[in-house]
Amino acid sequence: MKRYVWQRLLSLIPVLLGITFLSFALMRLAGSDAVTEMYSGAGLVVSQEIVDAARAKLGLDKPFLVQYFSWLGNMVTGDMGKSFVSGRDVFDTFLSKLPATLLLAVFSVLLTVVVSIPLGVISAVAHQKAQTARDAHLRSVCALLDSGVRFVSFIGNSMPNFFVALLLMHFLAVKLGWLPVIANGVTLAGAIMPTLTLAIAMSAKYLRQVRAAVLDELSKDYVSGARARGVKETTILVKSVLRSSLMTIVTLLALSTGSLLGGTAIVETIFMWDGVGKLAVDAIMMRDYPLIQAYVVWMAIIYVGVNLVADLLYLVLDPRVRLEVERHGGA
């Protein structure tokens, strides 16, 4: 097991280096930089000598590879540089925005789990009952329930986040006045609408995945055997079917957690939620390279870290994966 973990960790190093190099190169191909954006945004016309001096002060006049390896060497030692726009330390700026994104991520994942897993299981069980029940009335009720849950999930999955955000702002904030239109700091009231916006889309998508996974397990022979032995349906569902479906659920949650911890730029910008995603959007607009690069590093670490945790959970949840790893000597 330890060998497997170390191999996975070492394999992440070239991935992280490749991501940082590509993002660094793409930013330099954008055709602009922080100095140009600063002067053009202020409506100032300055001489080329002043522009060149400002670029030299920020180190933007150096060759690309020199800039990259200089940044990489500083980052390895814990120095992520200063913001081109605010002049503040990049690491401190990033850390100051992180709690807001973490709060939004935790609330969204919890709400998604609470909604999608029970509804997915109910829909799968109702679908099977509609196919196998002898009572015609029970079959029609179960079919209606399954169709209703799938219809709601289809609607939720079809609406983009920005549209859901505008609907919630219109009804909950403008019409009813229950919540603030935009977040006034990192507060629970300000987090409600961003959380609902993210959870609606994720719940709709994952509900269908959970339903498909549970239906697949319900059709297997071990379920029929358990029923023939007189095991209760709730026991089969909780102790066998849901446990076997955890692989799918863990994969979905890993993907969601990675994207949420990286900051949902559109939602955070719409609600003026002062998190990592909004910070990244502002940095991109101002060509603030150190902040953009810090965001890229954070996203890369989050995704590879979450995927590593998901792989380790597979070993714990599924004995077949554990045996396969042990058979290959942890490779």
VEXVEXKOL-300054 format. One record per residue (C-alpha): z, y, x. Coordinates in Angstrom, 2 decimals, m for minus. Layout:
BEGIN
pt w->Z, v->Y, u->X
...
END
This chain:
BEGIN
pt w->0.00, v->0.00, u->0.00
pt w->0.91, v->2.47, u->2.77
pt w->m2.31, v->1.70, u->4.58
pt w->m4.29, v->2.37, u->1.42
pt w->m2.55, v->5.72, u->0.90
pt w->m3.16, v->6.80, u->4.51
pt w->m6.81, v->5.80, u->4.30
pt w->m7.26, v->7.87, u->1.14
pt w->m5.51, v->10.86, u->2.69
pt w->m7.65, v->10.72, u->5.84
pt w->m10.82, v->10.42, u->3.78
pt w->m9.94, v->13.70, u->2.05
pt w->m10.09, v->15.73, u->5.28
pt w->m13.91, v->15.80, u->5.62
pt w->m14.19, v->16.50, u->1.89
pt w->m11.97, v->19.56, u->2.19
pt w->m13.80, v->20.79, u->5.30
pt w->m17.17, v->20.36, u->3.59
pt w->m16.04, v->22.26, u->0.50
pt w->m14.64, v->25.18, u->2.48
pt w->m17.76, v->25.40, u->4.65
pt w->m20.14, v->25.38, u->1.68
pt w->m18.14, v->27.97, u->m0.25
pt w->m17.95, v->30.19, u->2.85
pt w->m21.71, v->29.94, u->3.30
pt w->m22.51, v->30.60, u->m0.36
pt w->m20.39, v->33.74, u->m0.40
pt w->m22.33, v->35.09, u->2.57
pt w->m25.60, v->34.43, u->0.71
pt w->m24.49, v->36.52, u->m2.27
pt w->m26.28, v->39.60, u->m0.90
pt w->m23.23, v->41.85, u->m1.02
pt w->m19.74, v->42.18, u->0.42
pt w->m16.43, v->43.89, u->m0.24
pt w->m17.44, v->47.11, u->1.52
pt w->m20.62, v->47.52, u->m0.53
pt w->m18.80, v->46.76, u->m3.78
pt w->m15.98, v->49.17, u->m2.92
pt w->m18.25, v->52.13, u->m2.29
pt w->m20.71, v->51.39, u->m5.11
pt w->m17.87, v->50.83, u->m7.58
pt w->m16.36, v->54.19, u->m6.69
pt w->m19.74, v->55.89, u->m7.02
pt w->m19.68, v->57.12, u->m3.44
pt w->m22.67, v->57.62, u->m1.18
pt w->m21.70, v->57.22, u->2.46
pt w->m23.59, v->56.96, u->5.71
pt w->m24.51, v->53.66, u->7.28
pt w->m22.18, v->54.40, u->10.19
pt w->m19.17, v->54.50, u->7.85
pt w->m20.28, v->51.26, u->6.17
pt w->m20.74, v->49.54, u->9.53
pt w->m17.31, v->50.73, u->10.71
pt w->m15.66, v->49.40, u->7.54
pt w->m17.40, v->46.05, u->7.95
pt w->m16.37, v->45.84, u->11.60
pt w->m12.75, v->46.54, u->10.62
pt w->m12.84, v->43.59, u->8.20
pt w->m14.67, v->41.34, u->10.65
pt w->m17.80, v->41.14, u->8.48
pt w->m20.06, v->42.15, u->11.35
pt w->m19.44, v->38.91, u->13.27
pt w->m21.79, v->35.88, u->13.10
pt w->m21.24, v->33.48, u->10.24
pt w->m19.91, v->30.56, u->12.29
pt w->m17.54, v->32.83, u->14.19
pt w->m16.14, v->34.12, u->10.89
pt w->m15.78, v->30.62, u->9.46
pt w->m14.04, v->29.04, u->12.42
pt w->m11.80, v->32.07, u->12.82
pt w->m10.77, v->31.76, u->9.17
pt w->m10.33, v->27.98, u->9.50
pt w->m8.14, v->28.30, u->12.57
pt w->m5.96, v->30.90, u->10.89
pt w->m5.67, v->28.83, u->7.71
pt w->m4.53, v->25.75, u->9.62
pt w->m1.67, v->27.82, u->11.03
pt w->m0.77, v->29.10, u->7.56
pt w->m2.44, v->32.52, u->7.80
pt w->m4.96, v->33.04, u->4.97
pt w->m5.59, v->36.65, u->5.90
pt w->m5.35, v->39.91, u->3.98
pt w->m7.16, v->40.88, u->0.80
pt w->m10.15, v->43.12, u->1.48
pt w->m9.40, v->45.13, u->m1.67
pt w->m5.61, v->45.41, u->m1.96
pt w->m4.67, v->44.79, u->1.67
pt w->m1.91, v->42.41, u->0.56
pt w->m1.30, v->39.03, u->2.11
pt w->m3.59, v->36.49, u->0.43
pt w->m1.04, v->33.70, u->0.33
pt w->1.62, v->35.91, u->m1.27
pt w->m0.89, v->37.26, u->m3.79
pt w->m1.99, v->33.77, u->m4.72
pt w->1.58, v->32.51, u->m5.10
pt w->2.44, v->35.43, u->m7.37
pt w->m0.29, v->34.36, u->m9.84
pt w->0.42, v->30.62, u->m9.67
pt w->3.41, v->30.42, u->m12.09
pt w->1.33, v->31.80, u->m14.96
pt w->m1.36, v->29.15, u->m14.43
pt w->1.23, v->26.38, u->m14.05
pt w->2.89, v->27.40, u->m17.32
pt w->m0.45, v->27.39, u->m19.15
pt w->m1.43, v->24.04, u->m17.63
pt w->1.85, v->22.32, u->m18.57
pt w->1.78, v->23.59, u->m22.16
pt w->m1.91, v->22.68, u->m22.62
pt w->m1.52, v->19.14, u->m21.25
pt w->1.59, v->18.46, u->m23.33
pt w->m0.06, v->19.71, u->m26.53
pt w->m3.20, v->17.70, u->m25.76
pt w->m1.20, v->14.50, u->m25.25
pt w->0.85, v->15.06, u->m28.41
pt w->m2.30, v->15.59, u->m30.50
pt w->m5.01, v->13.39, u->m29.00
pt w->m3.17, v->10.11, u->m28.34
pt w->m1.58, v->9.64, u->m31.79
pt w->m4.72, v->10.77, u->m33.65
pt w->m6.94, v->8.59, u->m31.43
pt w->m4.77, v->5.54, u->m32.11
pt w->m4.61, v->6.29, u->m35.85
pt w->m8.38, v->6.68, u->m36.02
pt w->m8.98, v->3.41, u->m34.15
pt w->m6.53, v->1.46, u->m36.32
pt w->m7.99, v->3.00, u->m39.50
pt w->m11.50, v->2.06, u->m38.38
pt w->m10.50, v->m1.55, u->m37.81
pt w->m8.64, v->m1.70, u->m41.13
pt w->m11.72, v->m0.32, u->m42.88
pt w->m13.73, v->m3.21, u->m41.42
pt w->m11.26, v->m6.05, u->m41.99
pt w->m8.96, v->m5.18, u->m44.92
pt w->m9.41, v->m7.25, u->m48.07
pt w->m8.25, v->m4.53, u->m50.44
pt w->m11.20, v->m2.29, u->m51.37
pt w->m8.95, v->0.73, u->m51.97
pt w->m7.31, v->0.32, u->m48.56
pt w->m10.72, v->0.02, u->m46.90
pt w->m11.93, v->3.25, u->m48.51
pt w->m8.76, v->5.15, u->m47.58
pt w->m8.93, v->3.96, u->m43.95
pt w->m12.63, v->4.78, u->m43.72
pt w->m11.97, v->8.27, u->m45.08
pt w->m9.11, v->8.79, u->m42.62
pt w->m11.22, v->7.65, u->m39.68
pt w->m14.15, v->9.84, u->m40.74
pt w->m11.86, v->12.84, u->m41.21
pt w->m10.34, v->12.53, u->m37.74
pt w->m13.77, v->12.09, u->m36.13
pt w->m15.16, v->15.07, u->m38.04
pt w->m12.32, v->17.30, u->m36.87
pt w->m12.78, v->16.10, u->m33.29
pt w->m16.52, v->16.76, u->m33.52
pt w->m15.93, v->20.33, u->m34.70
pt w->m13.33, v->20.96, u->m32.00
pt w->m15.56, v->19.52, u->m29.29
pt w->m18.56, v->21.59, u->m30.42
pt w->m16.88, v->24.98, u->m30.13
pt w->m16.82, v->26.57, u->m26.64
pt w->m13.55, v->27.96, u->m25.36
pt w->m14.54, v->31.60, u->m25.64
pt w->m15.48, v->31.15, u->m29.32
pt w->m12.17, v->29.42, u->m30.10
pt w->m10.37, v->32.22, u->m28.26
pt w->m12.11, v->34.89, u->m30.35
pt w->m11.32, v->33.03, u->m33.59
pt w->m7.65, v->32.75, u->m32.70
pt w->m7.49, v->36.41, u->m31.70
pt w->m9.14, v->37.44, u->m34.98
pt w->m6.92, v->35.41, u->m37.30
pt w->m3.57, v->35.09, u->m35.50
pt w->m3.49, v->38.51, u->m33.84
pt w->m5.73, v->40.92, u->m35.77
pt w->m5.47, v->39.61, u->m39.36
pt w->m1.98, v->38.11, u->m39.44
pt w->m0.37, v->40.05, u->m36.61
pt w->1.71, v->37.08, u->m35.52
pt w->0.81, v->37.25, u->m31.83
pt w->m0.28, v->39.92, u->m29.34
pt w->m4.04, v->40.29, u->m28.92
pt w->m3.75, v->40.08, u->m25.17
pt w->m0.89, v->38.76, u->m23.07
pt w->1.71, v->41.35, u->m22.10
pt w->2.95, v->39.61, u->m18.99
pt w->3.84, v->35.94, u->m18.59
pt w->5.69, v->35.32, u->m21.87
pt w->5.89, v->32.45, u->m24.34
pt w->4.31, v->34.57, u->m27.07
pt w->1.43, v->35.48, u->m24.79
pt w->0.92, v->31.83, u->m23.81
pt w->0.48, v->30.51, u->m27.36
pt w->m3.14, v->31.48, u->m27.96
pt w->m4.43, v->30.53, u->m24.48
pt w->m2.64, v->27.18, u->m24.83
pt w->m4.17, v->26.57, u->m28.28
pt w->m7.61, v->27.53, u->m27.00
pt w->m7.47, v->25.01, u->m24.16
pt w->m5.73, v->22.26, u->m26.14
pt w->m8.16, v->22.34, u->m29.08
pt w->m11.18, v->21.55, u->m26.94
pt w->m9.38, v->19.00, u->m24.77
pt w->m7.72, v->17.23, u->m27.72
pt w->m11.02, v->16.93, u->m29.55
pt w->m12.72, v->15.40, u->m26.53
pt w->m9.91, v->13.08, u->m25.50
pt w->m9.21, v->11.95, u->m29.05
pt w->m12.62, v->10.30, u->m29.13
pt w->m12.06, v->8.69, u->m25.74
pt w->m8.65, v->7.32, u->m26.75
pt w->m10.13, v->6.02, u->m30.00
pt w->m12.91, v->4.22, u->m28.14
pt w->m10.49, v->2.72, u->m25.61
pt w->m8.08, v->1.48, u->m28.29
pt w->m10.92, v->0.05, u->m30.38
pt w->m12.20, v->m1.83, u->m27.35
pt w->m8.77, v->m3.35, u->m26.73
pt w->m8.24, v->m4.23, u->m30.41
pt w->m11.42, v->m6.32, u->m30.38
pt w->m10.28, v->m8.53, u->m27.48
pt w->m9.08, v->m12.12, u->m27.77
pt w->m5.49, v->m11.51, u->m26.67
pt w->m4.96, v->m9.25, u->m29.72
pt w->m6.28, v->m11.94, u->m32.06
pt w->m4.05, v->m14.49, u->m30.34
pt w->m0.99, v->m12.28, u->m30.72
pt w->m1.71, v->m11.79, u->m34.40
pt w->m2.13, v->m15.53, u->m34.88
pt w->1.31, v->m16.07, u->m33.33
pt w->2.82, v->m13.65, u->m35.84
pt w->3.51, v->m10.76, u->m33.49
pt w->3.99, v->m7.47, u->m35.34
pt w->1.11, v->m5.00, u->m35.33
pt w->3.27, v->m2.20, u->m33.94
pt w->4.41, v->m4.44, u->m31.07
pt w->0.82, v->m5.39, u->m30.24
pt w->m0.27, v->m1.77, u->m30.42
pt w->2.52, v->m0.28, u->m28.32
pt w->3.22, v->m2.99, u->m25.75
pt w->m0.27, v->m4.39, u->m25.22
pt w->m3.09, v->m2.19, u->m26.52
pt w->m1.74, v->1.19, u->m25.46
pt w->m0.67, v->m0.15, u->m22.07
pt w->m4.16, v->m1.51, u->m21.45
pt w->m5.65, v->1.80, u->m22.56
pt w->m3.52, v->3.80, u->m20.12
pt w->m6.23, v->3.61, u->m17.45
pt w->m8.54, v->5.72, u->m19.59
pt w->m5.76, v->8.10, u->m20.59
pt w->m4.62, v->8.59, u->m16.97
pt w->m8.19, v->9.35, u->m15.88
pt w->m8.60, v->11.94, u->m18.62
pt w->m5.29, v->13.60, u->m17.86
pt w->m6.11, v->13.71, u->m14.13
pt w->m9.36, v->15.56, u->m14.83
pt w->m7.67, v->17.97, u->m17.22
pt w->m4.75, v->18.67, u->m14.93
pt w->m7.10, v->19.45, u->m12.05
pt w->m9.15, v->21.93, u->m14.04
pt w->m6.10, v->23.57, u->m15.61
pt w->m4.20, v->23.97, u->m12.35
pt w->m7.31, v->25.54, u->m10.88
pt w->m7.08, v->28.21, u->m13.54
pt w->m9.34, v->28.49, u->m16.55
pt w->m11.19, v->31.65, u->m15.67
pt w->m12.79, v->32.38, u->m19.06
pt w->m9.65, v->31.88, u->m21.13
pt w->m7.40, v->33.75, u->m18.71
pt w->m9.84, v->36.66, u->m18.58
pt w->m10.22, v->36.89, u->m22.37
pt w->m6.47, v->36.96, u->m22.99
pt w->m5.73, v->38.95, u->m19.81
pt w->m3.46, v->36.12, u->m18.70
pt w->m2.47, v->37.03, u->m15.16
pt w->m3.11, v->33.65, u->m13.55
pt w->m5.14, v->32.11, u->m10.77
pt w->m8.35, v->31.95, u->m12.82
pt w->m8.35, v->35.68, u->m13.60
pt w->m7.51, v->36.39, u->m9.97
pt w->m10.58, v->34.41, u->m8.90
pt w->m12.87, v->36.26, u->m11.34
pt w->m11.63, v->39.65, u->m10.11
pt w->m12.04, v->38.55, u->m6.47
pt w->m15.61, v->37.37, u->m7.08
pt w->m16.55, v->40.65, u->m8.77
pt w->m15.18, v->42.60, u->m5.79
pt w->m16.49, v->40.14, u->m3.15
pt w->m12.94, v->39.74, u->m1.86
pt w->m13.77, v->36.82, u->0.46
pt w->m10.24, v->35.88, u->1.60
pt w->m9.00, v->35.58, u->m2.00
pt w->m12.10, v->33.64, u->m3.06
pt w->m11.69, v->31.26, u->m0.16
pt w->m8.01, v->30.75, u->m0.97
pt w->m8.98, v->29.88, u->m4.53
pt w->m11.60, v->27.41, u->m3.31
pt w->m9.07, v->25.73, u->m1.02
pt w->m6.57, v->25.53, u->m3.88
pt w->m9.16, v->23.98, u->m6.21
pt w->m10.20, v->21.44, u->m3.57
pt w->m6.61, v->20.43, u->m2.83
pt w->m5.79, v->20.15, u->m6.54
pt w->m8.76, v->17.94, u->m7.36
pt w->m8.43, v->15.60, u->m4.42
pt w->m4.65, v->15.47, u->m4.86
pt w->m4.85, v->14.71, u->m8.57
pt w->m7.50, v->12.05, u->m7.97
pt w->m5.29, v->10.47, u->m5.32
pt w->m2.33, v->10.41, u->m7.71
pt w->m4.55, v->8.87, u->m10.40
pt w->m5.68, v->6.14, u->m7.98
pt w->m2.07, v->5.36, u->m7.12
pt w->m1.19, v->5.18, u->m10.80
pt w->m4.01, v->2.67, u->m11.25
pt w->m2.24, v->0.44, u->m8.73
pt w->0.99, v->0.67, u->m10.71
pt w->m0.52, v->0.25, u->m14.18
pt w->m3.20, v->m2.36, u->m13.56
pt w->m2.32, v->m5.54, u->m11.60
pt w->m6.04, v->m6.29, u->m11.17
pt w->m6.55, v->m3.12, u->m9.12
pt w->m3.44, v->m3.89, u->m7.07
pt w->m4.64, v->m7.42, u->m6.30
pt w->m8.07, v->m6.12, u->m5.33
pt w->m6.54, v->m3.64, u->m2.88
pt w->m4.26, v->m6.30, u->m1.40
pt w->m7.18, v->m8.71, u->m1.08
pt w->m9.09, v->m6.21, u->1.05
pt w->m6.09, v->m5.42, u->3.17
pt w->m5.44, v->m1.98, u->1.66
pt w->m8.98, v->m0.78, u->2.33
END
